[in-house]
Amino acid sequence: MTKTLNELLPGEVGVVTKVTGFGPIKRRIVDMGLVAGTKVLVQKFAPLGDPMEIKVKNFNLSLRKAEAALIECTVAD
């Protein structure tokens, strides 16, 4: 099943399939290591829901929900 990263719940693992968007935002996301085939673990959301913390390539990363909405992924088992 394909979802955007902001739709995953804490504890869920996804595999990045595509990064949408354009310009500096897309470049920043790709530079942080979020490229196709990368596993991502959603760790938690801030108390008000934004930003979210994910674990990618053995480091923690905080993303705004608007940025996470640009990352498509499949839910891993």
PDB file of N, CA, C and O in Angstrom:
ATOM      1  N   MET A   1       0.843  -1.165   0.000  1.00  0.00           N
ATOM      2  CA  MET A   1       0.000   0.000   0.000  1.00  0.00           C
ATOM      3  C   MET A   1       0.900   1.244   0.000  1.00  0.00           C
ATOM      4  O   MET A   1       1.870   1.310   0.755  1.00  0.00           O
ATOM      5  N   THR A   2       0.582   2.207  -0.831  1.00  0.00           N
ATOM      6  CA  THR A   2       1.370   3.430  -0.937  1.00  0.00           C
ATOM      7  C   THR A   2       0.728   4.541  -0.108  1.00  0.00           C
ATOM      8  O   THR A   2      -0.473   4.792  -0.196  1.00  0.00           O
ATOM      9  N   LYS A   3       1.553   5.190   0.691  1.00  0.00           N
ATOM     10  CA  LYS A   3       1.125   6.323   1.511  1.00  0.00           C
ATOM     11  C   LYS A   3       2.202   7.391   1.423  1.00  0.00           C
ATOM     12  O   LYS A   3       3.321   7.128   0.983  1.00  0.00           O
ATOM     13  N   THR A   4       1.854   8.589   1.844  1.00  0.00           N
ATOM     14  CA  THR A   4       2.893   9.600   2.003  1.00  0.00           C
ATOM     15  C   THR A   4       3.442   9.455   3.417  1.00  0.00           C
ATOM     16  O   THR A   4       2.779   8.896   4.291  1.00  0.00           O
ATOM     17  N   LEU A   5       4.634   9.949   3.637  1.00  0.00           N
ATOM     18  CA  LEU A   5       5.311   9.764   4.918  1.00  0.00           C
ATOM     19  C   LEU A   5       4.529  10.364   6.080  1.00  0.00           C
ATOM     20  O   LEU A   5       4.557   9.824   7.186  1.00  0.00           O
ATOM     21  N   ASN A   6       3.840  11.462   5.849  1.00  0.00           N
ATOM     22  CA  ASN A   6       3.084  12.086   6.943  1.00  0.00           C
ATOM     23  C   ASN A   6       1.856  11.272   7.351  1.00  0.00           C
ATOM     24  O   ASN A   6       1.274  11.542   8.402  1.00  0.00           O
ATOM     25  N   GLU A   7       1.449  10.293   6.560  1.00  0.00           N
ATOM     26  CA  GLU A   7       0.298   9.449   6.887  1.00  0.00           C
ATOM     27  C   GLU A   7       0.676   8.223   7.727  1.00  0.00           C
ATOM     28  O   GLU A   7      -0.201   7.553   8.272  1.00  0.00           O
ATOM     29  N   LEU A   8       1.968   7.930   7.832  1.00  0.00           N
ATOM     30  CA  LEU A   8       2.394   6.790   8.632  1.00  0.00           C
ATOM     31  C   LEU A   8       2.263   7.112  10.114  1.00  0.00           C
ATOM     32  O   LEU A   8       2.387   8.267  10.524  1.00  0.00           O
ATOM     33  N   LEU A   9       2.016   6.098  10.899  1.00  0.00           N
ATOM     34  CA  LEU A   9       1.853   6.257  12.347  1.00  0.00           C
ATOM     35  C   LEU A   9       3.163   5.916  13.060  1.00  0.00           C
ATOM     36  O   LEU A   9       4.004   5.214  12.497  1.00  0.00           O
ATOM     37  N   PRO A  10       3.344   6.397  14.277  1.00  0.00           N
ATOM     38  CA  PRO A  10       4.558   6.053  15.021  1.00  0.00           C
ATOM     39  C   PRO A  10       4.727   4.539  15.140  1.00  0.00           C
ATOM     40  O   PRO A  10       3.784   3.818  15.467  1.00  0.00           O
ATOM     41  N   GLY A  11       5.935   4.077  14.871  1.00  0.00           N
ATOM     42  CA  GLY A  11       6.233   2.645  14.902  1.00  0.00           C
ATOM     43  C   GLY A  11       6.168   1.976  13.547  1.00  0.00           C
ATOM     44  O   GLY A  11       6.681   0.869  13.385  1.00  0.00           O
ATOM     45  N   GLU A  12       5.548   2.622  12.563  1.00  0.00           N
ATOM     46  CA  GLU A  12       5.450   2.040  11.225  1.00  0.00           C
ATOM     47  C   GLU A  12       6.745   2.270  10.447  1.00  0.00           C
ATOM     48  O   GLU A  12       7.424   3.283  10.612  1.00  0.00           O
ATOM     49  N   VAL A  13       7.060   1.301   9.600  1.00  0.00           N
ATOM     50  CA  VAL A  13       8.237   1.387   8.745  1.00  0.00           C
ATOM     51  C   VAL A  13       7.772   1.496   7.308  1.00  0.00           C
ATOM     52  O   VAL A  13       6.882   0.765   6.873  1.00  0.00           O
ATOM     53  N   GLY A  14       8.379   2.411   6.576  1.00  0.00           N
ATOM     54  CA  GLY A  14       8.066   2.572   5.164  1.00  0.00           C
ATOM     55  C   GLY A  14       9.334   2.556   4.339  1.00  0.00           C
ATOM     56  O   GLY A  14      10.425   2.820   4.846  1.00  0.00           O
ATOM     57  N   VAL A  15       9.182   2.244   3.060  1.00  0.00           N
ATOM     58  CA  VAL A  15      10.296   2.289   2.121  1.00  0.00           C
ATOM     59  C   VAL A  15       9.981   3.378   1.106  1.00  0.00           C
ATOM     60  O   VAL A  15       8.940   3.343   0.451  1.00  0.00           O
ATOM     61  N   VAL A  16      10.877   4.340   0.980  1.00  0.00           N
ATOM     62  CA  VAL A  16      10.661   5.470   0.086  1.00  0.00           C
ATOM     63  C   VAL A  16      10.619   4.978  -1.351  1.00  0.00           C
ATOM     64  O   VAL A  16      11.505   4.247  -1.793  1.00  0.00           O
ATOM     65  N   THR A  17       9.577   5.387  -2.083  1.00  0.00           N
ATOM     66  CA  THR A  17       9.459   5.027  -3.493  1.00  0.00           C
ATOM     67  C   THR A  17       9.680   6.226  -4.400  1.00  0.00           C
ATOM     68  O   THR A  17      10.159   6.080  -5.525  1.00  0.00           O
ATOM     69  N   LYS A  18       9.325   7.427  -3.907  1.00  0.00           N
ATOM     70  CA  LYS A  18       9.405   8.606  -4.767  1.00  0.00           C
ATOM     71  C   LYS A  18       9.388   9.875  -3.928  1.00  0.00           C
ATOM     72  O   LYS A  18       8.686   9.961  -2.920  1.00  0.00           O
ATOM     73  N   VAL A  19      10.166  10.851  -4.355  1.00  0.00           N
ATOM     74  CA  VAL A  19      10.139  12.169  -3.726  1.00  0.00           C
ATOM     75  C   VAL A  19       9.554  13.137  -4.744  1.00  0.00           C
ATOM     76  O   VAL A  19      10.150  13.382  -5.793  1.00  0.00           O
ATOM     77  N   THR A  20       8.389  13.682  -4.431  1.00  0.00           N
ATOM     78  CA  THR A  20       7.752  14.641  -5.329  1.00  0.00           C
ATOM     79  C   THR A  20       8.219  16.036  -4.959  1.00  0.00           C
ATOM     80  O   THR A  20       9.119  16.185  -4.133  1.00  0.00           O
ATOM     81  N   GLY A  21       7.645  17.026  -5.536  1.00  0.00           N
ATOM     82  CA  GLY A  21       8.058  18.401  -5.256  1.00  0.00           C
ATOM     83  C   GLY A  21       9.118  18.833  -6.250  1.00  0.00           C
ATOM     84  O   GLY A  21       9.453  18.107  -7.186  1.00  0.00           O
ATOM     85  N   PHE A  22       9.637  20.031  -6.028  1.00  0.00           N
ATOM     86  CA  PHE A  22      10.637  20.560  -6.951  1.00  0.00           C
ATOM     87  C   PHE A  22      11.476  21.610  -6.238  1.00  0.00           C
ATOM     88  O   PHE A  22      11.141  22.064  -5.144  1.00  0.00           O
ATOM     89  N   GLY A  23      12.556  21.978  -6.873  1.00  0.00           N
ATOM     90  CA  GLY A  23      13.391  23.058  -6.370  1.00  0.00           C
ATOM     91  C   GLY A  23      14.165  22.708  -5.116  1.00  0.00           C
ATOM     92  O   GLY A  23      14.515  21.549  -4.890  1.00  0.00           O
ATOM     93  N   PRO A  24      14.431  23.726  -4.298  1.00  0.00           N
ATOM     94  CA  PRO A  24      15.292  23.535  -3.130  1.00  0.00           C
ATOM     95  C   PRO A  24      14.727  22.581  -2.079  1.00  0.00           C
ATOM     96  O   PRO A  24      15.491  21.938  -1.359  1.00  0.00           O
ATOM     97  N   ILE A  25      13.419  22.482  -1.984  1.00  0.00           N
ATOM     98  CA  ILE A  25      12.836  21.563  -0.992  1.00  0.00           C
ATOM     99  C   ILE A  25      13.144  20.122  -1.356  1.00  0.00           C
ATOM    100  O   ILE A  25      13.564  19.341  -0.502  1.00  0.00           O
ATOM    101  N   LYS A  26      12.938  19.764  -2.614  1.00  0.00           N
ATOM    102  CA  LYS A  26      13.236  18.400  -3.052  1.00  0.00           C
ATOM    103  C   LYS A  26      14.723  18.109  -2.896  1.00  0.00           C
ATOM    104  O   LYS A  26      15.099  17.032  -2.431  1.00  0.00           O
ATOM    105  N   ARG A  27      15.555  19.041  -3.272  1.00  0.00           N
ATOM    106  CA  ARG A  27      17.003  18.840  -3.170  1.00  0.00           C
ATOM    107  C   ARG A  27      17.420  18.625  -1.709  1.00  0.00           C
ATOM    108  O   ARG A  27      18.260  17.772  -1.422  1.00  0.00           O
ATOM    109  N   ARG A  28      16.840  19.388  -0.802  1.00  0.00           N
ATOM    110  CA  ARG A  28      17.158  19.249   0.621  1.00  0.00           C
ATOM    111  C   ARG A  28      16.748  17.879   1.142  1.00  0.00           C
ATOM    112  O   ARG A  28      17.491  17.249   1.894  1.00  0.00           O
ATOM    113  N   ILE A  29      15.569  17.419   0.744  1.00  0.00           N
ATOM    114  CA  ILE A  29      15.089  16.103   1.174  1.00  0.00           C
ATOM    115  C   ILE A  29      16.018  15.004   0.665  1.00  0.00           C
ATOM    116  O   ILE A  29      16.385  14.102   1.419  1.00  0.00           O
ATOM    117  N   VAL A  30      16.396  15.076  -0.607  1.00  0.00           N
ATOM    118  CA  VAL A  30      17.279  14.067  -1.195  1.00  0.00           C
ATOM    119  C   VAL A  30      18.661  14.132  -0.547  1.00  0.00           C
ATOM    120  O   VAL A  30      19.271  13.092  -0.301  1.00  0.00           O
ATOM    121  N   ASP A  31      19.159  15.326  -0.269  1.00  0.00           N
ATOM    122  CA  ASP A  31      20.472  15.477   0.368  1.00  0.00           C
ATOM    123  C   ASP A  31      20.498  14.879   1.773  1.00  0.00           C
ATOM    124  O   ASP A  31      21.561  14.480   2.250  1.00  0.00           O
ATOM    125  N   MET A  32      19.353  14.811   2.441  1.00  0.00           N
ATOM    126  CA  MET A  32      19.289  14.224   3.773  1.00  0.00           C
ATOM    127  C   MET A  32      19.242  12.704   3.724  1.00  0.00           C
ATOM    128  O   MET A  32      19.225  12.055   4.770  1.00  0.00           O
ATOM    129  N   GLY A  33      19.221  12.124   2.527  1.00  0.00           N
ATOM    130  CA  GLY A  33      19.269  10.674   2.400  1.00  0.00           C
ATOM    131  C   GLY A  33      17.944  10.014   2.108  1.00  0.00           C
ATOM    132  O   GLY A  33      17.875   8.786   2.055  1.00  0.00           O
ATOM    133  N   LEU A  34      16.894  10.782   1.919  1.00  0.00           N
ATOM    134  CA  LEU A  34      15.581  10.205   1.632  1.00  0.00           C
ATOM    135  C   LEU A  34      15.432   9.991   0.125  1.00  0.00           C
ATOM    136  O   LEU A  34      14.816  10.795  -0.575  1.00  0.00           O
ATOM    137  N   VAL A  35      16.003   8.901  -0.349  1.00  0.00           N
ATOM    138  CA  VAL A  35      15.949   8.552  -1.768  1.00  0.00           C
ATOM    139  C   VAL A  35      15.216   7.225  -1.914  1.00  0.00           C
ATOM    140  O   VAL A  35      14.993   6.526  -0.927  1.00  0.00           O
ATOM    141  N   ALA A  36      14.844   6.879  -3.135  1.00  0.00           N
ATOM    142  CA  ALA A  36      14.097   5.642  -3.388  1.00  0.00           C
ATOM    143  C   ALA A  36      14.850   4.437  -2.830  1.00  0.00           C
ATOM    144  O   ALA A  36      16.058   4.297  -3.020  1.00  0.00           O
ATOM    145  N   GLY A  37      14.120   3.582  -2.145  1.00  0.00           N
ATOM    146  CA  GLY A  37      14.695   2.366  -1.577  1.00  0.00           C
ATOM    147  C   GLY A  37      15.141   2.492  -0.135  1.00  0.00           C
ATOM    148  O   GLY A  37      15.546   1.498   0.469  1.00  0.00           O
ATOM    149  N   THR A  38      15.079   3.682   0.433  1.00  0.00           N
ATOM    150  CA  THR A  38      15.519   3.909   1.812  1.00  0.00           C
ATOM    151  C   THR A  38      14.411   3.545   2.795  1.00  0.00           C
ATOM    152  O   THR A  38      13.261   3.945   2.616  1.00  0.00           O
ATOM    153  N   LYS A  39      14.761   2.783   3.838  1.00  0.00           N
ATOM    154  CA  LYS A  39      13.795   2.456   4.893  1.00  0.00           C
ATOM    155  C   LYS A  39      13.702   3.608   5.876  1.00  0.00           C
ATOM    156  O   LYS A  39      14.704   4.226   6.234  1.00  0.00           O
ATOM    157  N   VAL A  40      12.482   3.883   6.304  1.00  0.00           N
ATOM    158  CA  VAL A  40      12.211   4.992   7.221  1.00  0.00           C
ATOM    159  C   VAL A  40      11.322   4.479   8.351  1.00  0.00           C
ATOM    160  O   VAL A  40      10.300   3.841   8.100  1.00  0.00           O
ATOM    161  N   LEU A  41      11.708   4.758   9.583  1.00  0.00           N
ATOM    162  CA  LEU A  41      10.902   4.404  10.748  1.00  0.00           C
ATOM    163  C   LEU A  41      10.349   5.685  11.355  1.00  0.00           C
ATOM    164  O   LEU A  41      11.106   6.591  11.702  1.00  0.00           O
ATOM    165  N   VAL A  42       9.032   5.760  11.483  1.00  0.00           N
ATOM    166  CA  VAL A  42       8.408   6.926  12.121  1.00  0.00           C
ATOM    167  C   VAL A  42       8.498   6.710  13.627  1.00  0.00           C
ATOM    168  O   VAL A  42       7.976   5.728  14.153  1.00  0.00           O
ATOM    169  N   GLN A  43       9.166   7.635  14.317  1.00  0.00           N
ATOM    170  CA  GLN A  43       9.348   7.481  15.757  1.00  0.00           C
ATOM    171  C   GLN A  43       8.256   8.175  16.553  1.00  0.00           C
ATOM    172  O   GLN A  43       7.620   7.557  17.407  1.00  0.00           O
ATOM    173  N   LYS A  44       8.033   9.460  16.280  1.00  0.00           N
ATOM    174  CA  LYS A  44       7.011  10.174  17.050  1.00  0.00           C
ATOM    175  C   LYS A  44       6.642  11.482  16.365  1.00  0.00           C
ATOM    176  O   LYS A  44       7.318  11.951  15.449  1.00  0.00           O
ATOM    177  N   PHE A  45       5.542  12.052  16.847  1.00  0.00           N
ATOM    178  CA  PHE A  45       5.079  13.361  16.411  1.00  0.00           C
ATOM    179  C   PHE A  45       5.191  14.318  17.592  1.00  0.00           C
ATOM    180  O   PHE A  45       5.099  13.896  18.745  1.00  0.00           O
ATOM    181  N   ALA A  46       5.388  15.585  17.313  1.00  0.00           N
ATOM    182  CA  ALA A  46       5.401  16.588  18.369  1.00  0.00           C
ATOM    183  C   ALA A  46       4.008  16.660  18.997  1.00  0.00           C
ATOM    184  O   ALA A  46       3.038  16.230  18.373  1.00  0.00           O
ATOM    185  N   PRO A  47       3.887  17.191  20.207  1.00  0.00           N
ATOM    186  CA  PRO A  47       2.587  17.242  20.886  1.00  0.00           C
ATOM    187  C   PRO A  47       1.466  17.879  20.054  1.00  0.00           C
ATOM    188  O   PRO A  47       0.317  17.445  20.144  1.00  0.00           O
ATOM    189  N   LEU A  48       1.773  18.876  19.265  1.00  0.00           N
ATOM    190  CA  LEU A  48       0.746  19.499  18.431  1.00  0.00           C
ATOM    191  C   LEU A  48       0.711  18.906  17.022  1.00  0.00           C
ATOM    192  O   LEU A  48      -0.003  19.412  16.156  1.00  0.00           O
ATOM    193  N   GLY A  49       1.478  17.837  16.788  1.00  0.00           N
ATOM    194  CA  GLY A  49       1.410  17.124  15.513  1.00  0.00           C
ATOM    195  C   GLY A  49       2.457  17.519  14.492  1.00  0.00           C
ATOM    196  O   GLY A  49       2.637  16.809  13.502  1.00  0.00           O
ATOM    197  N   ASP A  50       3.143  18.607  14.691  1.00  0.00           N
ATOM    198  CA  ASP A  50       4.116  19.050  13.693  1.00  0.00           C
ATOM    199  C   ASP A  50       5.322  19.631  14.413  1.00  0.00           C
ATOM    200  O   ASP A  50       5.114  20.524  15.234  1.00  0.00           O
ATOM    201  N   PRO A  51       6.534  19.220  14.193  1.00  0.00           N
ATOM    202  CA  PRO A  51       7.039  18.288  13.188  1.00  0.00           C
ATOM    203  C   PRO A  51       6.965  16.832  13.653  1.00  0.00           C
ATOM    204  O   PRO A  51       6.467  16.529  14.738  1.00  0.00           O
ATOM    205  N   MET A  52       7.471  15.952  12.809  1.00  0.00           N
ATOM    206  CA  MET A  52       7.536  14.530  13.127  1.00  0.00           C
ATOM    207  C   MET A  52       8.998  14.108  13.142  1.00  0.00           C
ATOM    208  O   MET A  52       9.831  14.693  12.449  1.00  0.00           O
ATOM    209  N   GLU A  53       9.301  13.093  13.934  1.00  0.00           N
ATOM    210  CA  GLU A  53      10.671  12.586  14.010  1.00  0.00           C
ATOM    211  C   GLU A  53      10.717  11.208  13.370  1.00  0.00           C
ATOM    212  O   GLU A  53       9.898  10.341  13.673  1.00  0.00           O
ATOM    213  N   ILE A  54      11.690  11.016  12.476  1.00  0.00           N
ATOM    214  CA  ILE A  54      11.862   9.736  11.802  1.00  0.00           C
ATOM    215  C   ILE A  54      13.295   9.268  11.987  1.00  0.00           C
ATOM    216  O   ILE A  54      14.187  10.061  12.289  1.00  0.00           O
ATOM    217  N   LYS A  55      13.504   7.975  11.803  1.00  0.00           N
ATOM    218  CA  LYS A  55      14.849   7.408  11.833  1.00  0.00           C
ATOM    219  C   LYS A  55      15.138   6.922  10.423  1.00  0.00           C
ATOM    220  O   LYS A  55      14.412   6.091   9.877  1.00  0.00           O
ATOM    221  N   VAL A  56      16.204   7.448   9.844  1.00  0.00           N
ATOM    222  CA  VAL A  56      16.591   7.085   8.487  1.00  0.00           C
ATOM    223  C   VAL A  56      18.103   6.921   8.450  1.00  0.00           C
ATOM    224  O   VAL A  56      18.840   7.792   8.912  1.00  0.00           O
ATOM    225  N   LYS A  57      18.559   5.810   7.903  1.00  0.00           N
ATOM    226  CA  LYS A  57      19.999   5.524   7.787  1.00  0.00           C
ATOM    227  C   LYS A  57      20.739   5.735   9.100  1.00  0.00           C
ATOM    228  O   LYS A  57      21.806   6.348   9.131  1.00  0.00           O
ATOM    229  N   ASN A  58      20.163   5.220  10.187  1.00  0.00           N
ATOM    230  CA  ASN A  58      20.780   5.218  11.510  1.00  0.00           C
ATOM    231  C   ASN A  58      20.948   6.606  12.137  1.00  0.00           C
ATOM    232  O   ASN A  58      21.802   6.784  13.006  1.00  0.00           O
ATOM    233  N   PHE A  59      20.153   7.586  11.714  1.00  0.00           N
ATOM    234  CA  PHE A  59      20.143   8.871  12.418  1.00  0.00           C
ATOM    235  C   PHE A  59      18.720   9.391  12.485  1.00  0.00           C
ATOM    236  O   PHE A  59      17.868   9.018  11.678  1.00  0.00           O
ATOM    237  N   ASN A  60      18.472  10.259  13.460  1.00  0.00           N
ATOM    238  CA  ASN A  60      17.142  10.833  13.654  1.00  0.00           C
ATOM    239  C   ASN A  60      17.021  12.122  12.863  1.00  0.00           C
ATOM    240  O   ASN A  60      17.966  12.904  12.763  1.00  0.00           O
ATOM    241  N   LEU A  61      15.838  12.323  12.306  1.00  0.00           N
ATOM    242  CA  LEU A  61      15.584  13.479  11.462  1.00  0.00           C
ATOM    243  C   LEU A  61      14.197  14.007  11.770  1.00  0.00           C
ATOM    244  O   LEU A  61      13.248  13.233  11.894  1.00  0.00           O
ATOM    245  N   SER A  62      14.074  15.316  11.895  1.00  0.00           N
ATOM    246  CA  SER A  62      12.773  15.950  12.100  1.00  0.00           C
ATOM    247  C   SER A  62      12.338  16.600  10.799  1.00  0.00           C
ATOM    248  O   SER A  62      13.109  17.314  10.157  1.00  0.00           O
ATOM    249  N   LEU A  63      11.095  16.345  10.420  1.00  0.00           N
ATOM    250  CA  LEU A  63      10.522  16.916   9.200  1.00  0.00           C
ATOM    251  C   LEU A  63       9.186  17.559   9.515  1.00  0.00           C
ATOM    252  O   LEU A  63       8.436  17.070  10.360  1.00  0.00           O
ATOM    253  N   ARG A  64       8.894  18.639   8.844  1.00  0.00           N
ATOM    254  CA  ARG A  64       7.555  19.211   8.918  1.00  0.00           C
ATOM    255  C   ARG A  64       6.613  18.288   8.156  1.00  0.00           C
ATOM    256  O   ARG A  64       7.028  17.570   7.245  1.00  0.00           O
ATOM    257  N   LYS A  65       5.347  18.318   8.539  1.00  0.00           N
ATOM    258  CA  LYS A  65       4.371  17.473   7.846  1.00  0.00           C
ATOM    259  C   LYS A  65       4.248  17.847   6.370  1.00  0.00           C
ATOM    260  O   LYS A  65       4.012  16.977   5.532  1.00  0.00           O
ATOM    261  N   ALA A  66       4.405  19.124   6.047  1.00  0.00           N
ATOM    262  CA  ALA A  66       4.328  19.552   4.652  1.00  0.00           C
ATOM    263  C   ALA A  66       5.466  18.946   3.837  1.00  0.00           C
ATOM    264  O   ALA A  66       5.274  18.591   2.674  1.00  0.00           O
ATOM    265  N   GLU A  67       6.642  18.826   4.434  1.00  0.00           N
ATOM    266  CA  GLU A  67       7.768  18.202   3.746  1.00  0.00           C
ATOM    267  C   GLU A  67       7.553  16.698   3.639  1.00  0.00           C
ATOM    268  O   GLU A  67       7.839  16.101   2.601  1.00  0.00           O
ATOM    269  N   ALA A  68       7.051  16.083   4.708  1.00  0.00           N
ATOM    270  CA  ALA A  68       6.806  14.644   4.712  1.00  0.00           C
ATOM    271  C   ALA A  68       5.734  14.264   3.689  1.00  0.00           C
ATOM    272  O   ALA A  68       5.739  13.142   3.182  1.00  0.00           O
ATOM    273  N   ALA A  69       4.827  15.171   3.386  1.00  0.00           N
ATOM    274  CA  ALA A  69       3.773  14.896   2.404  1.00  0.00           C
ATOM    275  C   ALA A  69       4.336  14.767   0.990  1.00  0.00           C
ATOM    276  O   ALA A  69       3.662  14.249   0.100  1.00  0.00           O
ATOM    277  N   LEU A  70       5.559  15.232   0.779  1.00  0.00           N
ATOM    278  CA  LEU A  70       6.195  15.144  -0.546  1.00  0.00           C
ATOM    279  C   LEU A  70       6.904  13.811  -0.757  1.00  0.00           C
ATOM    280  O   LEU A  70       7.425  13.556  -1.843  1.00  0.00           O
ATOM    281  N   ILE A  71       6.931  12.962   0.264  1.00  0.00           N
ATOM    282  CA  ILE A  71       7.663  11.691   0.185  1.00  0.00           C
ATOM    283  C   ILE A  71       6.660  10.553   0.140  1.00  0.00           C
ATOM    284  O   ILE A  71       5.914  10.335   1.094  1.00  0.00           O
ATOM    285  N   GLU A  72       6.643   9.825  -0.975  1.00  0.00           N
ATOM    286  CA  GLU A  72       5.772   8.670  -1.114  1.00  0.00           C
ATOM    287  C   GLU A  72       6.523   7.425  -0.684  1.00  0.00           C
ATOM    288  O   GLU A  72       7.705   7.271  -0.992  1.00  0.00           O
ATOM    289  N   CYS A  73       5.839   6.530   0.032  1.00  0.00           N
ATOM    290  CA  CYS A  73       6.485   5.300   0.463  1.00  0.00           C
ATOM    291  C   CYS A  73       5.473   4.176   0.557  1.00  0.00           C
ATOM    292  O   CYS A  73       4.266   4.396   0.656  1.00  0.00           O
ATOM    293  N   THR A  74       6.005   2.961   0.522  1.00  0.00           N
ATOM    294  CA  THR A  74       5.173   1.786   0.726  1.00  0.00           C
ATOM    295  C   THR A  74       5.387   1.328   2.153  1.00  0.00           C
ATOM    296  O   THR A  74       6.487   1.437   2.694  1.00  0.00           O
ATOM    297  N   VAL A  75       4.334   0.817   2.757  1.00  0.00           N
ATOM    298  CA  VAL A  75       4.411   0.366   4.132  1.00  0.00           C
ATOM    299  C   VAL A  75       5.095  -0.999   4.149  1.00  0.00           C
ATOM    300  O   VAL A  75       4.653  -1.932   3.479  1.00  0.00           O
ATOM    301  N   ALA A  76       6.179  -1.108   4.922  1.00  0.00           N
ATOM    302  CA  ALA A  76       6.922  -2.365   5.042  1.00  0.00           C
ATOM    303  C   ALA A  76       6.344  -3.179   6.186  1.00  0.00           C
ATOM    304  O   ALA A  76       5.694  -2.641   7.083  1.00  0.00           O
ATOM    305  N   ASP A  77       6.585  -4.461   6.146  1.00  0.00           N
ATOM    306  CA  ASP A  77       6.100  -5.345   7.223  1.00  0.00           C
ATOM    307  C   ASP A  77       7.083  -5.444   8.342  1.00  0.00           C
ATOM    308  O   ASP A  77       6.832  -6.143   9.323  1.00  0.00           O
TER     309      ASP A  77
END
